[in-house]
Amino acid sequence: METPIYDFLKKYSSSGTLRCHMPGHKGIGGELPYDLDITEITGADSLFEADGIILRAEKNTSHLYGTAASFFSAGGSTLCIQAMLAAMKFQGRTVVAVRNVHRAFLNAAALLDLDVRWILPDYTDGILSGRISLEDTEKALASVNKPCLYVTSPDYTGRLADIPALAEICRRYGAPLLVDNAHGAHLRFFPESLHPISLGADICCDSAHKMLPALTGAAFLHTSRAEYGAVLRQCMSLFASTSPSYLIMCSLDLCNKYLAEKISVDIGSGLERLKKLRGRFSDRLFFAESEPFHITVRAAESGYDGNELAALLRKNGVECEYSDCGTVILLMSPVNTGEDFRRLGGALEKSLDEAEKHPRTLIRTAFVLPERAMSVREAVFSPSEEIPVDEAEGRICGAVKVPCPPAVPIAASGEIIDRSCINIFKTYGISSVIVVK
Ligand SMILES: Cc1ncc(COP(=O)(O)O)c(C=O)c1O
């Protein structure tokens, strides 16, 4: 596959042109990464008015993902989430969202002054992950005017929502289906595509940097509906820097080449290795239901403290994506080699031998939707103070304070913090909260 952005940058960097333009590093004598980092010079196109090399690269992405349009983001899925929600605001839609959203959603809700209607999932892996009830979804969509539905799938633990069923319900209520697929850019290239766009979503974002070989901050915004094309680009430009990084865009361009030429083979071997790894530890560990590249260990249920297991893994040369007392998430990608899996298997074996065994416990989060006192925007922009969690009962949650990762809200801004929130805050090691004064 052609790589128009990369080719342009390489040609320019070797041309010896005197850079009387931004950025100020001037290419620093041709050194990486500066040599390929430029601004919107002649021929380099411009992300938010793309009609040259960037548009060509985006069209390649669109072709690879089978979308009506795909856009590059140098601001991660965060920017894509802002853009898709802004597009819904343009249409005057009410956002119905499944609660285990990432903080990026809550911040966008504050910026756009959204009146979010929540659906509580049946939380099965702490606050990180839950099963979405189709009945609850249908009820929520039926209860509002001009709805759209926002779901996170895969969620932080890799759990996939039933996108085809949700898409079918959405169609009945004329509701666009928006999917935060930050963790699922690779799903398109499974033997049978599990990507939200293939399964019926209208708009979704993929953090290419999470699951594909792309630089941090690189993401795709996709839509299956041609009519959203222009508005999504416009909405992205509302929030984005006017100087999107060419290095990040170049990494998306090179990622296209990887997707076209190599990922299917890598996914095939990755799936085999993941199956073997899970099988090898199946008598010692319980794994959460997830897409295969998220290895989510139910540590507490397996008789281990998740944080202790993560520390032992670190000692044995493996840094995990996330741990809490009940869970350890090891994130692999199609790029991982057989040698990586061999090392991971060895480190897991060693860490489990060294770990202290605890009684097996099943951590379930009993969560009731907190009462709402004001809008997300009002709460975020109100004067606030930080207080110890134990003193927060009855106070209104101000700015969102969630550990990042995983950045899932326990109380959202504008909600009244109750006893159940306090207990969950403590479980996740959060000792202070920001409340409205
Ligand atoms: C579920 C989910 N959505 C959105 C985001 C934001 O993505 P990005 O970091 O690409 O902006 C994250 C980041 O961790 C995430 O886990």
The ligand as a Gaussian input file, in Angstrom:
#p B3LYP/6-31G(d) Opt

LIG

0 1
 C      -12.135000       3.242000      26.735000
 C      -11.296000       4.440000      26.380000
 N      -11.825000       5.417000      25.636000
 C      -11.134000       6.516000      25.282000
 C       -9.836000       6.678000      25.701000
 C       -9.086000       7.908000      25.286000
 O       -8.236000       7.540000      24.246000
 P       -6.923000       8.380000      23.828000
 O       -5.913000       8.144000      24.898000
 O       -6.550000       7.758000      22.507000
 O       -7.311000       9.791000      23.700000
 C       -9.231000       5.689000      26.488000
 C       -7.842000       5.856000      26.955000
 O       -7.325000       5.122000      27.745000
 C       -9.976000       4.542000      26.834000
 O       -9.446000       3.568000      27.605000

